[in-house]
Amino acid sequence: MHKIADKLMQVTARLQQASQQAGRGRDAVRLLAVSKTRPADDIRAAYACGQRDFGENYLQEALDKQAQLADLALSWHFIGPIQSNKTRPIAQAFDWVHSVDRLKIAQRLSDQRPEDLPPLNICLQVNIDGEATKSGAAPADLPALAQAVNQLPRLKLRGLMAIPTPSDDPTQQRQAFGRLAQLMTDTNQRQGLQMDTLSMGMSGDLEAAIAEGATWVRVGTDIFGARQ
Ligand SMILES: *Cc1c(COP(=O)(O)O)cnc(C)c1O
């Protein structure tokens, strides 16, 4: 328990220091605690320290934990690959989806978002390094995808998400994040959109992401420890 409190404090300190160095405002960057593979009690421990936003990759695992944590006021973010036959429970049970990379998925999420909930916040995942094996829309396809998603009534298009090729080199890290930030700026201008969210940066590269404009950093390992 205390371990999570300590680690959360360390990550928050890193986040604040990086924000300050980048000349970003105090609340410009928010922490998404990635709790995939972690038991509900770990989420409770982080909640007790004030953490409210949690990211999950696997639908069934997330739904099980949501049931166990129904007494807490949490914000749930889906950040994993999405199969089209799983969109309904995602539309029902999450506040944000960071991993939308094709229009068909967005259309289903919009159609299936319950009327009594606010529009679902959406980030479009971009394959920013053009890796063959990775999910995410190609940068060239992004403007049309963003324009189409922006029209869907039950979604709120918020911004872009990427998982760059891992690198230990801060310069290389920053280049990939900088490309994603530029892509959002360009797409906003060309398409007349108002995306305001960059979901980028994890345990190993959150400083570089914040330097390039991240608004959500998604951190798992450095809060909860190494995954089994
Ligand atoms: C697992 C995961 C993270 C967290 O990664 P860490 O290196 O453990 O901080 C962030 N984003 C996505 C999409 C993930 O799947």
The ligand as an SDF file (V2000), in Angstrom:
LIG
                    3D

 15 15  0  0  0  0  0  0  0  0999 V2000
    0.8310   -0.2640  -20.4850 C   0  0  0  0  0  0  0  0  0  0  0  0
    0.5920    1.0270  -21.1570 C   0  0  0  0  0  0  0  0  0  0  0  0
    1.0580    2.2310  -20.6060 C   0  0  0  0  0  0  0  0  0  0  0  0
    1.9050    2.3030  -19.3530 C   0  0  0  0  0  0  0  0  0  0  0  0
    3.2220    1.9230  -19.6270 O   0  0  0  0  0  0  0  0  0  0  0  0
    4.3640    1.9480  -18.4850 P   0  0  0  0  0  0  0  0  0  0  0  0
    5.6180    1.8280  -19.2590 O   0  0  0  0  0  0  0  0  0  0  0  0
    4.0830    0.7710  -17.6040 O   0  0  0  0  0  0  0  0  0  0  0  0
    4.2460    3.2360  -17.7620 O   0  0  0  0  0  0  0  0  0  0  0  0
    0.7320    3.4100  -21.2630 C   0  0  0  0  0  0  0  0  0  0  0  0
   -0.0060    3.4080  -22.3830 N   0  0  0  0  0  0  0  0  0  0  0  0
   -0.4780    2.2800  -22.9340 C   0  0  0  0  0  0  0  0  0  0  0  0
   -1.2910    2.3600  -24.1710 C   0  0  0  0  0  0  0  0  0  0  0  0
   -0.1850    1.0580  -22.3450 C   0  0  0  0  0  0  0  0  0  0  0  0
   -0.6480   -0.0630  -22.9140 O   0  0  0  0  0  0  0  0  0  0  0  0
  1  2  1  0
  2  3  1  0
  2 14  2  0
  3  4  1  0
  3 10  2  0
  4  5  1  0
  5  6  1  0
  6  7  2  0
  6  8  1  0
  6  9  1  0
 10 11  1  0
 11 12  2  0
 12 13  1  0
 12 14  1  0
 14 15  1  0
M  END
$$$$
